[in-house]
Amino acid sequence: MEMNQGLIPRAFKIVPSLLSADFGRLAEEVLALEQAGADWIHLDVMDGNFVPNITFGPRAVEAVRSVTSLPLDTHLMVENPERHIKAFVSAGADLVSVHVEACPHLHRTLQTIRDLGASPGVVLNPSTPLNSLEYVLEEVDLVMIMTVNPGFGGQAFIKGMIPKVRALRKMMEERRCRAELEVDGGLHLGNVREVASAGATVFVSGSGILGTGDYAATIRSMREEISLAGLAGGWDAADRGSSAG
């Protein structure tokens, strides 16, 4: 598998989730996050079926695309995601991630995302085992571990997911997989270092960034915490930032 070299260099990424943004001033929020140093923008798409909440669709992605050049990390928490992939890619999504649990033909769905010109990602709910990745790991540019049960923002981080992140990192290293390892759910300054030590490369944070008074200061502090994870003997931070994906 050849990864999208221009989109995913191998380095830490802080990715604010717009689920915690003020939707009444969404463009201002996106610009503020870009100026604060965000690496990507995360968009949580919920359909009210796969998860209990409803958020937004392709038109919202298109609106975000119109105000930023940052990569748009689009997380489809929907049933039958294959029906909607083309619309989200056409709207400007750079990465499109789908849930193992929602895709009976996961391999084909991931191929469809890549064929449409986006980077495919796969997502696991907290109770979903890593062996569900066995036959698709080489097909993706990103694997996301949910550290809350999906559907709502502002939930508490499930600490029991740390061993799962660590096990996934080991699996990826053993298989020489260069995909990003993304963690989403309940991330904030108090736990981002531990998540980095476990092997994550991409850190999605909603209220952990947007719920603070100074987005730039929070993102800067998160980067410092992640760097400290490497200095403390976690998975080598320097290697993550030095080699191309």
Backbone as CSV, one residue per row, in Angstrom:
resi,resn,N_x,N_y,N_z,CA_x,CA_y,CA_z,C_x,C_y,C_z
1,MET,0.838,-1.193,0.000,0.000,0.000,0.000,0.871,1.241,0.000
2,GLU,0.597,2.174,-0.895,1.291,3.448,-0.905,0.402,4.491,-0.265
3,MET,0.929,5.118,0.807,0.141,6.120,1.509,0.156,7.430,0.756
4,ASN,-0.799,8.283,1.055,-0.864,9.619,0.499,0.252,10.449,1.114
5,GLN,1.388,10.535,0.451,2.586,11.130,1.036,2.379,12.594,1.397
6,GLY,1.623,13.329,0.570,1.450,14.747,0.844,0.551,15.014,2.028
7,LEU,-0.321,14.091,2.336,-1.307,14.334,3.390,-0.827,13.874,4.752
8,ILE,-0.125,12.757,4.826,0.161,12.166,6.120,1.661,11.969,6.332
9,PRO,2.389,13.045,6.674,3.755,12.842,7.141,3.704,12.233,8.528
10,ARG,4.751,11.509,8.924,4.726,10.824,10.205,5.217,11.745,11.304
11,ALA,4.317,12.419,11.946,4.638,13.319,13.047,3.387,13.464,13.898
12,PHE,3.566,13.928,15.139,2.421,14.157,15.995,1.468,15.184,15.403
13,LYS,0.181,14.967,15.607,-0.814,15.909,15.125,-1.857,16.175,16.206
14,ILE,-2.119,17.440,16.436,-3.184,17.858,17.343,-4.380,18.221,16.473
15,VAL,-5.516,17.575,16.730,-6.663,17.681,15.829,-7.921,18.071,16.621
16,PRO,-8.274,19.354,16.635,-9.483,19.768,17.346,-10.744,19.235,16.675
17,SER,-11.695,18.824,17.501,-12.974,18.329,17.001,-14.014,19.439,17.035
18,LEU,-14.659,19.683,15.900,-15.663,20.738,15.818,-16.950,20.382,16.545
19,LEU,-17.054,19.167,17.060,-18.245,18.800,17.825,-18.430,19.725,19.029
20,SER,-17.319,20.279,19.526,-17.378,21.168,20.684,-17.342,22.641,20.300
21,ALA,-17.423,22.936,19.002,-17.360,24.326,18.548,-18.707,25.025,18.712
22,ASP,-18.680,26.341,18.645,-19.894,27.154,18.605,-20.383,27.142,17.162
23,PHE,-21.438,26.387,16.878,-21.899,26.233,15.500,-22.455,27.531,14.934
24,GLY,-22.812,28.472,15.792,-23.305,29.757,15.332,-22.216,30.632,14.744
25,ARG,-20.981,30.292,15.027,-19.830,31.038,14.475,-18.752,30.054,14.043
26,LEU,-19.183,29.075,13.258,-18.318,27.955,12.909,-17.083,28.406,12.127
27,ALA,-17.272,29.301,11.159,-16.128,29.754,10.360,-15.088,30.429,11.247
28,GLU,-15.536,31.246,12.184,-14.604,31.914,13.099,-13.852,30.904,13.955
29,GLU,-14.554,29.883,14.402,-13.923,28.851,15.215,-12.840,28.108,14.420
30,VAL,-13.152,27.755,13.171,-12.181,27.042,12.342,-10.940,27.899,12.119
31,LEU,-11.139,29.174,11.800,-10.000,30.070,11.589,-9.181,30.234,12.861
32,ALA,-9.864,30.332,13.990,-9.155,30.467,15.264,-8.314,29.228,15.561
33,LEU,-8.846,28.055,15.270,-8.108,26.810,15.501,-6.911,26.698,14.560
34,GLU,-7.095,27.107,13.312,-5.977,27.087,12.365,-4.862,28.017,12.848
35,GLN,-5.229,29.220,13.262,-4.239,30.178,13.748,-3.597,29.716,15.049
36,ALA,-4.304,28.903,15.811,-3.783,28.409,17.087,-2.788,27.268,16.901
37,GLY,-2.673,26.749,15.684,-1.686,25.705,15.433,-2.242,24.310,15.243
38,ALA,-3.555,24.174,15.015,-4.122,22.844,14.751,-3.496,22.252,13.496
39,ASP,-3.318,20.930,13.492,-2.748,20.255,12.330,-3.817,19.817,11.340
40,TRP,-4.910,19.265,11.836,-6.064,18.906,11.037,-7.293,19.448,11.762
41,ILE,-8.442,19.383,11.091,-9.740,19.657,11.700,-10.558,18.375,11.654
42,HIS,-11.135,18.007,12.796,-11.895,16.763,12.908,-13.388,17.062,12.857
43,LEU,-14.098,16.322,12.018,-15.542,16.491,11.875,-16.244,15.177,12.196
44,ASP,-17.061,15.195,13.225,-17.801,14.008,13.664,-19.172,14.004,13.019
45,VAL,-19.388,13.071,12.118,-20.652,12.956,11.402,-21.476,11.859,12.064
46,MET,-22.637,12.230,12.607,-23.490,11.282,13.326,-24.881,11.284,12.714
47,ASP,-25.473,10.091,12.596,-26.733,9.958,11.861,-27.961,9.702,12.727
48,GLY,-27.792,9.589,14.044,-28.938,9.298,14.895,-29.358,7.847,14.885
49,ASN,-28.633,7.002,14.151,-28.924,5.570,14.084,-27.752,4.746,14.604
50,PHE,-26.613,4.879,13.955,-25.425,4.172,14.450,-25.044,4.669,15.838
51,VAL,-25.205,5.964,16.046,-25.038,6.585,17.368,-26.286,7.417,17.645
52,PRO,-26.586,7.731,18.910,-27.854,8.384,19.216,-27.953,9.845,18.807
53,ASN,-26.845,10.527,18.583,-26.876,11.946,18.271,-26.917,12.172,16.759
54,ILE,-27.285,13.398,16.354,-27.252,13.824,14.957,-26.421,15.093,14.882
55,THR,-25.478,15.153,13.945,-24.660,16.362,13.842,-24.864,17.027,12.490
56,PHE,-23.990,16.744,11.529,-24.076,17.453,10.261,-23.671,16.551,9.106
57,GLY,-23.851,17.076,7.887,-23.584,16.301,6.687,-22.583,16.967,5.780
58,PRO,-22.577,16.601,4.497,-21.578,17.109,3.555,-21.569,18.630,3.414
59,ARG,-22.705,19.284,3.539,-22.712,20.738,3.359,-21.913,21.439,4.448
60,ALA,-21.929,20.884,5.644,-21.114,21.467,6.709,-19.627,21.261,6.414
61,VAL,-19.275,20.094,5.894,-17.884,19.846,5.499,-17.477,20.826,4.403
62,GLU,-18.357,21.041,3.455,-18.076,21.994,2.376,-17.866,23.403,2.929
63,ALA,-18.655,23.776,3.919,-18.511,25.108,4.522,-17.179,25.249,5.239
64,VAL,-16.767,24.204,5.948,-15.469,24.231,6.625,-14.343,24.278,5.600
65,ARG,-14.489,23.484,4.540,-13.468,23.472,3.490,-13.251,24.855,2.885
66,SER,-14.314,25.643,2.819,-14.236,26.956,2.171,-13.427,27.970,2.977
67,VAL,-13.169,27.670,4.264,-12.463,28.656,5.095,-11.096,28.182,5.577
68,THR,-10.709,26.946,5.245,-9.400,26.469,5.708,-8.772,25.532,4.685
69,SER,-7.446,25.534,4.666,-6.708,24.595,3.832,-6.199,23.406,4.632
70,LEU,-6.484,23.379,5.937,-6.056,22.259,6.759,-6.748,20.966,6.310
71,PRO,-6.076,19.821,6.446,-6.743,18.548,6.147,-7.994,18.363,7.011
72,LEU,-9.055,17.891,6.392,-10.311,17.636,7.096,-10.434,16.143,7.360
73,ASP,-10.442,15.811,8.637,-10.475,14.441,9.142,-11.930,14.121,9.460
74,THR,-12.595,13.409,8.561,-14.042,13.212,8.643,-14.356,11.816,9.154
75,HIS,-15.000,11.762,10.299,-15.274,10.520,11.029,-16.754,10.183,10.860
76,LEU,-17.047,9.159,10.066,-18.431,8.790,9.780,-18.956,7.811,10.817
77,MET,-19.743,8.317,11.734,-20.440,7.476,12.715,-21.865,7.274,12.213
78,VAL,-21.966,6.503,11.130,-23.236,6.346,10.431,-23.413,4.902,9.983
79,GLU,-24.664,4.514,9.824,-24.962,3.235,9.205,-24.794,3.351,7.693
80,ASN,-24.418,2.279,7.057,-24.235,2.245,5.606,-23.349,3.394,5.112
81,PRO,-22.156,3.545,5.665,-21.321,4.686,5.282,-20.960,4.719,3.806
82,GLU,-20.948,3.539,3.161,-20.585,3.491,1.746,-21.527,4.325,0.876
83,ARG,-22.743,4.578,1.365,-23.699,5.383,0.601,-23.331,6.872,0.598
84,HIS,-22.490,7.275,1.532,-22.243,8.704,1.732,-20.811,9.147,1.436
85,ILE,-19.937,8.203,1.176,-18.514,8.535,1.025,-18.286,9.540,-0.099
86,LYS,-18.870,9.295,-1.253,-18.637,10.179,-2.399,-19.041,11.613,-2.080
87,ALA,-20.159,11.793,-1.382,-20.629,13.140,-1.057,-19.652,13.858,-0.141
88,PHE,-19.095,13.138,0.831,-18.169,13.781,1.760,-16.825,14.091,1.099
89,VAL,-16.356,13.203,0.243,-15.105,13.484,-0.465,-15.304,14.667,-1.408
90,SER,-16.438,14.712,-2.106,-16.729,15.828,-3.004,-16.834,17.145,-2.235
91,ALA,-17.270,17.063,-0.980,-17.402,18.264,-0.154,-16.060,18.780,0.355
92,GLY,-15.012,17.939,0.272,-13.693,18.406,0.676,-13.012,17.601,1.753
93,ALA,-13.570,16.459,2.125,-12.931,15.622,3.143,-11.634,15.041,2.601
94,ASP,-10.559,15.159,3.367,-9.263,14.600,2.981,-9.077,13.186,3.509
95,LEU,-9.497,12.967,4.741,-9.488,11.644,5.352,-10.927,11.268,5.656
96,VAL,-11.294,10.043,5.362,-12.636,9.551,5.690,-12.466,8.253,6.455
97,SER,-12.968,8.236,7.682,-12.846,7.056,8.544,-14.219,6.438,8.779
98,VAL,-14.268,5.118,8.698,-15.516,4.384,8.899,-15.332,3.365,10.011
99,HIS,-16.416,2.986,10.646,-16.380,2.040,11.751,-16.408,0.603,11.263
100,VAL,-15.547,-0.210,11.868,-15.587,-1.652,11.635,-17.010,-2.172,11.830
101,GLU,-17.661,-1.685,12.876,-18.955,-2.212,13.286,-20.064,-1.884,12.282
102,ALA,-19.844,-0.885,11.420,-20.887,-0.430,10.494,-20.690,-0.942,9.075
103,CYS,-19.613,-1.692,8.846,-19.256,-2.065,7.470,-19.183,-3.580,7.277
104,PRO,-20.218,-4.189,6.723,-20.149,-5.635,6.458,-19.136,-5.981,5.371
105,HIS,-18.834,-5.007,4.499,-17.851,-5.209,3.436,-16.756,-4.158,3.610
106,LEU,-16.044,-4.266,4.721,-15.100,-3.227,5.131,-14.001,-3.001,4.098
107,HIS,-13.423,-4.070,3.596,-12.329,-3.936,2.633,-12.773,-3.122,1.419
108,ARG,-13.952,-3.432,0.888,-14.462,-2.722,-0.285,-14.737,-1.255,0.040
109,THR,-15.248,-0.985,1.232,-15.528,0.396,1.622,-14.244,1.214,1.694
110,LEU,-13.204,0.632,2.260,-11.922,1.330,2.350,-11.336,1.566,0.961
111,GLN,-11.465,0.594,0.071,-10.993,0.769,-1.298,-11.751,1.891,-2.003
112,THR,-13.037,1.979,-1.730,-13.848,3.033,-2.338,-13.357,4.411,-1.919
113,ILE,-13.046,4.563,-0.636,-12.538,5.851,-0.147,-11.262,6.226,-0.886
114,ARG,-10.346,5.278,-1.020,-9.086,5.579,-1.706,-9.315,5.853,-3.190
115,ASP,-10.176,5.081,-3.821,-10.455,5.275,-5.244,-11.044,6.653,-5.523
116,LEU,-11.763,7.212,-4.540,-12.355,8.537,-4.698,-11.370,9.665,-4.402
117,GLY,-10.160,9.299,-3.971,-9.120,10.296,-3.791,-8.870,10.749,-2.373
118,ALA,-9.511,10.114,-1.395,-9.294,10.452,0.012,-8.461,9.369,0.684
119,SER,-7.984,9.670,1.877,-7.228,8.699,2.665,-8.180,7.911,3.546
120,PRO,-8.183,6.584,3.459,-9.121,5.776,4.243,-8.638,5.534,5.672
121,GLY,-9.592,5.590,6.581,-9.317,5.267,7.972,-10.352,4.294,8.495
122,VAL,-9.970,3.546,9.527,-10.884,2.586,10.139,-10.946,2.871,11.632
123,VAL,-12.136,2.735,12.211,-12.389,3.112,13.599,-12.904,1.915,14.382
124,LEU,-12.431,1.801,15.635,-12.891,0.743,16.539,-13.533,1.361,17.775
125,ASN,-14.743,0.918,18.072,-15.387,1.286,19.327,-14.626,0.661,20.508
126,PRO,-14.860,1.153,21.715,-14.102,0.642,22.862,-14.142,-0.870,23.036
127,SER,-15.272,-1.507,22.786,-15.387,-2.949,23.027,-15.004,-3.800,21.817
128,THR,-14.655,-3.170,20.706,-14.317,-3.919,19.493,-12.864,-4.385,19.547
129,PRO,-12.609,-5.678,19.369,-11.234,-6.183,19.490,-10.363,-5.815,18.301
130,LEU,-9.061,-5.801,18.541,-8.110,-5.443,17.495,-8.064,-6.471,16.371
131,ASN,-8.467,-7.694,16.622,-8.391,-8.700,15.556,-9.336,-8.389,14.395
132,SER,-10.243,-7.426,14.588,-11.114,-7.006,13.491,-10.337,-6.269,12.400
133,LEU,-9.084,-5.896,12.705,-8.228,-5.214,11.737,-7.354,-6.172,10.937
134,GLU,-7.422,-7.434,11.255,-6.469,-8.419,10.748,-6.258,-8.344,9.240
135,TYR,-7.328,-8.177,8.486,-7.203,-8.258,7.034,-7.360,-6.920,6.325
136,VAL,-7.334,-5.819,7.087,-7.455,-4.504,6.445,-6.361,-3.534,6.869
137,LEU,-5.496,-3.934,7.782,-4.526,-2.992,8.339,-3.641,-2.370,7.260
138,GLU,-3.295,-3.148,6.258,-2.447,-2.624,5.186,-3.211,-1.775,4.174
139,GLU,-4.518,-1.674,4.337,-5.338,-0.909,3.386,-5.625,0.509,3.849
140,VAL,-5.186,0.883,5.036,-5.607,2.164,5.609,-4.427,3.097,5.841
141,ASP,-4.741,4.379,5.912,-3.761,5.402,6.262,-3.911,5.835,7.716
142,LEU,-4.969,5.357,8.373,-5.247,5.777,9.739,-6.084,4.718,10.446
143,VAL,-5.741,4.443,11.691,-6.573,3.606,12.563,-6.926,4.435,13.786
144,MET,-8.203,4.510,14.079,-8.672,5.304,15.214,-9.210,4.393,16.321
145,ILE,-8.710,4.607,17.515,-9.248,3.940,18.701,-10.159,4.925,19.423
146,MET,-11.412,4.547,19.600,-12.335,5.382,20.377,-12.075,5.145,21.860
147,THR,-11.857,6.228,22.584,-11.612,6.139,24.022,-12.792,6.679,24.817
148,VAL,-13.928,6.847,24.134,-15.245,7.013,24.743,-16.207,6.219,23.861
149,ASN,-17.400,5.990,24.343,-18.418,5.400,23.485,-18.962,6.492,22.576
150,PRO,-18.928,6.298,21.251,-19.234,7.393,20.329,-20.683,7.844,20.404
151,GLY,-20.878,9.127,20.106,-22.229,9.671,20.040,-22.401,11.021,20.688
152,PHE,-21.535,11.356,21.629,-21.656,12.630,22.328,-20.277,13.178,22.649
153,GLY,-20.159,14.499,22.652,-18.926,15.132,23.074,-18.887,15.287,24.584
154,GLY,-17.699,15.600,25.102,-17.556,15.914,26.512,-17.548,14.728,27.453
155,GLN,-17.406,13.492,26.938,-17.389,12.314,27.803,-16.013,12.104,28.427
156,ALA,-15.997,11.355,29.513,-14.741,11.062,30.208,-13.963,9.974,29.476
157,PHE,-12.672,10.144,29.408,-11.745,9.195,28.800,-11.834,7.836,29.505
158,ILE,-11.927,6.759,28.719,-11.959,5.409,29.279,-10.516,4.944,29.437
159,LYS,-10.019,4.972,30.648,-8.610,4.695,30.890,-8.218,3.277,30.480
160,GLY,-9.163,2.369,30.500,-8.880,1.004,30.093,-8.507,0.853,28.629
161,MET,-8.630,1.927,27.848,-8.253,1.878,26.438,-6.748,2.064,26.219
162,ILE,-6.028,2.493,27.245,-4.581,2.671,27.098,-3.885,1.364,26.688
163,PRO,-4.169,0.232,27.337,-3.560,-1.027,26.882,-3.940,-1.385,25.446
164,LYS,-5.133,-1.011,25.036,-5.557,-1.294,23.656,-4.732,-0.477,22.670
165,VAL,-4.495,0.802,22.977,-3.641,1.636,22.128,-2.237,1.044,22.062
166,ARG,-1.727,0.620,23.214,-0.379,0.056,23.269,-0.306,-1.237,22.438
167,ALA,-1.346,-2.048,22.535,-1.365,-3.310,21.771,-1.454,-3.043,20.268
168,LEU,-2.223,-2.018,19.895,-2.315,-1.670,18.483,-0.977,-1.161,17.964
169,ARG,-0.302,-0.345,18.767,1.020,0.130,18.349,1.963,-1.050,18.106
170,LYS,1.925,-2.021,18.996,2.780,-3.205,18.835,2.419,-3.952,17.555
171,MET,1.124,-4.129,17.318,0.671,-4.817,16.105,1.152,-4.080,14.857
172,MET,1.031,-2.768,14.863,1.429,-1.979,13.708,2.936,-2.049,13.472
173,GLU,3.691,-2.024,14.551,5.146,-2.117,14.410,5.557,-3.487,13.891
174,GLU,4.936,-4.535,14.401,5.271,-5.892,13.957,4.967,-6.096,12.479
175,ARG,3.915,-5.430,12.009,3.527,-5.577,10.608,4.076,-4.441,9.741
176,ARG,4.924,-3.630,10.333,5.570,-2.516,9.625,4.540,-1.619,8.957
177,CYS,3.438,-1.410,9.663,2.346,-0.574,9.164,2.655,0.891,9.452
178,ARG,2.601,1.741,8.430,2.954,3.145,8.572,1.739,4.040,8.754
179,ALA,0.583,3.476,8.981,-0.614,4.281,9.185,-0.516,5.086,10.473
180,GLU,-1.286,6.165,10.532,-1.396,6.938,11.762,-2.228,6.168,12.787
181,LEU,-1.892,6.337,14.050,-2.697,5.772,15.134,-3.361,6.943,15.850
182,GLU,-4.641,7.076,15.624,-5.412,8.212,16.142,-6.211,7.775,17.367
183,VAL,-6.299,8.660,18.350,-7.118,8.422,19.538,-8.146,9.543,19.640
184,ASP,-9.391,9.178,19.893,-10.492,10.140,19.907,-11.403,9.854,21.089
185,GLY,-11.554,10.855,21.952,-12.517,10.737,23.037,-11.948,11.077,24.395
186,GLY,-12.348,12.223,24.947,-11.961,12.578,26.302,-10.517,13.009,26.469
187,LEU,-9.848,13.375,25.378,-8.442,13.783,25.491,-8.332,15.232,25.967
188,HIS,-7.372,15.470,26.855,-7.114,16.814,27.388,-5.688,16.857,27.912
189,LEU,-5.301,17.990,28.437,-3.919,18.163,28.898,-3.521,17.149,29.965
190,GLY,-4.484,16.676,30.727,-4.167,15.774,31.823,-3.869,14.343,31.409
191,ASN,-4.223,13.952,30.184,-3.993,12.552,29.790,-3.278,12.381,28.459
192,VAL,-3.001,13.474,27.747,-2.426,13.346,26.413,-1.022,12.749,26.453
193,ARG,-0.279,12.994,27.537,1.068,12.428,27.630,1.010,10.904,27.722
194,GLU,0.086,10.389,28.514,-0.041,8.940,28.665,-0.456,8.287,27.349
195,VAL,-1.347,8.955,26.618,-1.791,8.426,25.325,-0.634,8.420,24.329
196,ALA,0.191,9.448,24.360,1.366,9.496,23.493,2.344,8.384,23.848
197,SER,2.542,8.162,25.125,3.455,7.100,25.560,2.995,5.726,25.091
198,ALA,1.673,5.555,24.958,1.126,4.275,24.512,1.321,4.049,23.018
199,GLY,1.612,5.129,22.258,1.912,4.947,20.844,1.065,5.705,19.855
200,ALA,0.184,6.597,20.328,-0.645,7.368,19.403,0.177,8.417,18.667
201,THR,-0.264,8.759,17.471,0.365,9.839,16.705,-0.590,10.989,16.433
202,VAL,-1.896,10.730,16.503,-2.897,11.752,16.218,-3.836,11.845,17.413
203,PHE,-4.052,13.090,17.884,-4.785,13.319,19.133,-5.974,14.224,18.857
204,VAL,-7.169,13.623,18.868,-8.396,14.381,18.640,-8.908,14.884,19.987
205,SER,-9.196,16.172,20.037,-9.686,16.753,21.290,-10.755,17.791,20.982
206,GLY,-11.920,17.615,21.589,-13.011,18.570,21.423,-13.004,19.596,22.530
207,SER,-13.711,19.282,23.614,-13.779,20.221,24.733,-12.426,20.423,25.390
208,GLY,-11.502,19.456,25.221,-10.166,19.610,25.788,-9.407,20.776,25.196
209,ILE,-9.812,21.217,24.003,-9.240,22.422,23.378,-10.272,23.532,23.325
210,LEU,-11.430,23.240,22.745,-12.435,24.280,22.529,-13.121,24.719,23.820
211,GLY,-12.968,23.920,24.864,-13.526,24.314,26.151,-12.583,25.157,26.988
212,THR,-11.431,25.495,26.415,-10.455,26.319,27.128,-10.503,27.744,26.593
213,GLY,-9.960,28.655,27.335,-10.028,30.066,26.951,-9.022,30.470,25.897
214,ASP,-7.965,29.701,25.732,-6.890,30.073,24.816,-6.491,28.843,24.015
215,TYR,-7.018,28.731,22.797,-6.770,27.547,21.978,-5.279,27.363,21.714
216,ALA,-4.591,28.446,21.384,-3.164,28.354,21.046,-2.348,27.871,22.233
217,ALA,-2.636,28.404,23.411,-1.893,27.995,24.604,-2.141,26.525,24.913
218,THR,-3.384,26.071,24.734,-3.714,24.671,25.013,-3.015,23.742,24.036
219,ILE,-3.050,24.078,22.752,-2.387,23.244,21.747,-0.884,23.216,21.995
220,ARG,-0.319,24.350,22.332,1.116,24.416,22.634,1.458,23.542,23.841
221,SER,0.629,23.602,24.864,0.864,22.789,26.065,0.712,21.308,25.768
222,MET,-0.240,20.960,24.892,-0.392,19.560,24.500,0.857,19.056,23.798
223,ARG,1.428,19.869,22.918,2.655,19.460,22.231,3.790,19.236,23.240
224,GLU,3.851,20.087,24.243,4.893,19.935,25.270,4.695,18.636,26.036
225,GLU,3.441,18.315,26.378,3.148,17.072,27.087,3.527,15.852,26.244
226,ILE,3.234,15.919,24.948,3.564,14.815,24.059,5.070,14.640,23.962
227,SER,5.792,15.748,23.887,7.253,15.679,23.852,7.804,15.060,25.125
228,LEU,7.204,15.397,26.249,7.643,14.825,27.522,7.418,13.324,27.572
229,ALA,6.395,12.842,26.862,6.162,11.393,26.801,7.372,10.697,26.203
230,GLY,7.952,11.292,25.150,9.139,10.718,24.539,10.341,10.795,25.452
231,LEU,10.504,11.926,26.128,11.636,12.093,27.033,11.564,11.143,28.217
232,ALA,10.317,10.780,28.600,10.128,9.900,29.751,10.271,8.426,29.391
233,GLY,10.586,8.167,28.127,10.837,6.781,27.734,9.677,6.102,27.060
234,GLY,8.662,6.889,26.643,7.567,6.306,25.888,8.006,5.989,24.477
235,TRP,7.077,5.580,23.639,7.398,5.281,22.255,8.079,6.487,21.645
236,ASP,9.176,6.307,20.943,10.116,7.367,20.598,9.486,8.498,19.794
237,ALA,9.309,9.652,20.450,8.699,10.807,19.819,9.548,11.339,18.679
238,ALA,10.866,11.271,18.834,11.753,11.791,17.799,11.571,11.009,16.498
239,ASP,11.443,9.686,16.603,11.245,8.885,15.406,9.951,9.238,14.709
240,ARG,8.912,9.533,15.493,7.632,9.855,14.883,7.704,11.146,14.086
241,GLY,8.526,12.063,14.530,8.581,13.336,13.831,9.607,13.398,12.738
242,SER,10.442,12.373,12.609,11.586,12.504,11.713,11.460,11.753,10.403
243,SER,10.573,10.772,10.335,10.505,9.958,9.118,9.207,10.182,8.383
244,ALA,9.260,10.166,7.075,8.069,10.399,6.272,7.197,9.162,6.275
245,GLY,5.847,9.396,6.167,4.919,8.278,6.256,4.902,7.421,5.045
